[in-house]
Amino acid sequence: MSTVCGSSAAVLAIILCAVVVATEAQTSTPPPGPVPCALRSNTSCDECLQNVTCLWCIPTQQCIDYPVRNILPSNSVCPLSDARWGLCWVNFQILIITASVLAGVIIIALLVCCCCCCKCERIGNKKEDEKVERQTRARKARQKARRTEMQLRHDEIRQKYGVAKDNPYSRMDEH
């Protein structure tokens, strides 16, 4: 079971490393050009998207400033299926769906990993508790055996010196 937890942690670490590498690759874009987005309209998608604050709309061939007040650009600005941001070949709608699915997969993977680790910990605790219980039972059995052995020795000594008790509740001085 510990190999499942270890492999889950390894997969999670690989996914996180891939995400970090991908974000580092995206952040190494050249600094935005001084030309405003509106002046890049009626050019090409590649030229418009050199500035990361620009959004290219295919049907209108316009380069517009990304509406930062909204998370997603509204359909009045440009339909999501025709909007391009970051890369010309990436459909903005597909980009959003893919990012949502990846985020969901990462969240589910984290939850599964946490559940597996908790389950492994509970199983380990159960085994540990069982081990302690076995040791306690063995210790009590040894103690009972020693007590019985000691009682037998005491009875032998009492019989040897004539102070054997027939009735365990009688007083010693009556004999």
N, C-alpha and C positions, 0 to 999 in steps of 0.2 A: 504494500500500500504506500510505503514511503517513496517508491520509485514513481508512482503516479503523481504524488505531490511534487517531487523533484522535476519530473518532466513537464508538469503544468507550469511550474515556476520558470523553467527554461524557455518554454514556448512564449510565455508572457514577456520575458526579458528580450527575446528576439524581436517580438512585435514592437515593443517600446523602442528598441534600438533602431528598427526600420523607420518608425515614425520620426525619431530624432534626426536621422540621416536625411529623410525626405524634407523635413522642415528646414534643415540647414542648407540643403540644395536649393530650396526655393528662396531663402533669404540672401543667397549670394548673387542676386540679380543686380545689374548696374543701377546706380542712383537715378532717380527719375529726372527726365529731361526738363529744362525750363519752359518748354513750349506747352501752353495750356491744351487741354483735351479738345476743346471746340475747334481749335485751329487745325487739328489733324483729321477733321471730317473730310469725306470724299477722297481719302487716300487709300491706304490698305490696312487690313486688320493688324498685320505685323508692326507697322509703323505706329498705329494707335496704341497698341498694347506694350510698347516700350516703356510707357509710363504706367506704373502699377495702379494709379488712381483712376485710370481711364477704363471705360467699358465700351466695347464695339457692338453696334447693332447692325446685323447683316442686311435686313430688308431696306433700311433707310441709309445704309452706308455712312452712319454718323458715329463719331467718336465723342462720347459724353463723359462728364465726370461721374464717377461711381456715387450713387446716392447713399452717402454714409449714414444719414439719419435713419434709414431703413436697413434692415439686415439684407433683405432681398429687394432688387429693383422692381417697381410696380410695372404692370402690363402697359400703362400709359407711357412709360419711358421706353421700354422695349420688352417684347414677350420673352420669357425665360428661355424658351427653346431656341430663340434667335440671338440671344445675348452671348457674348464671349468676353471672358475676363481672365487674365493671366496668360492663357495660350489660345491661339486661334482655332485649333482643332478640338478644343474641349467645349462641349455644349454645357452651358451654365446649369441647366436643369439636371443633366446627368451628373454633373459635378456635385450638386447639392444632394441628390439621391445617393450617390456613392459615398459621400462624406457621412451622411446619416446612417447608412448601413454599416460602414466601418466603425463609427462611434458605437452603434448598437452591439456589434460583434465584440468590440473591446470591452464594453460594459458587461456583457454576458460572460466573456472569458474571465474577467476579474471576479465576478460573482461565483462562477464555477470553481475558480482557483481558491477563493476564500472558503467555500463550502468544503472542498476537498481537504484543505489544510485543517479546518475545524474538525472534520470527520476523522482525519488521521490522528489529531491530537486526542480526540475522545477515545479512539481505539487504543492508543498508547496508554492513556490514563486507566482504561478498563484493565488492560493487561497488567499494569503496574499495581492496581488495586487487588487483582486476583493473586498476584505474586505475594503481596504483603499479607493477604488473608491466609494463603497457604503456609507462609512462614509463621504466622500467629498460631494457626492450628497445630503445626508441628511443635512449636515451643510449648504449647499447653499440654500436648501429649507427652513430651519429654518430662515436663514438670510433674504431671500426674504419675508417670512411671517412677520418677525419683521419690515422690511422696509415698507411694505404695511400698517401694523398696525400703525406705527409711522406717515406715510403720512396721514392716516385717522384722527388721533388725531390732527395733525397740521391743516388740513382742517376744522375740527370742531372748533378749536380755532379761526381760521381766520374768519369763519362765525359768531361766537359768538361776535367778536369785529368789525365786519363789514369790514374786509379787505380781503374778499374772492376774489379769482382770477377767473374771467371768462375766461380770456385768459392767459394761463401760461406764455406767452411771453411778456405781458405788464409789465411796470415798476410799482413798488409799489407806488411811489410818485405821480403818475397820479391820483390816487383814492382820 
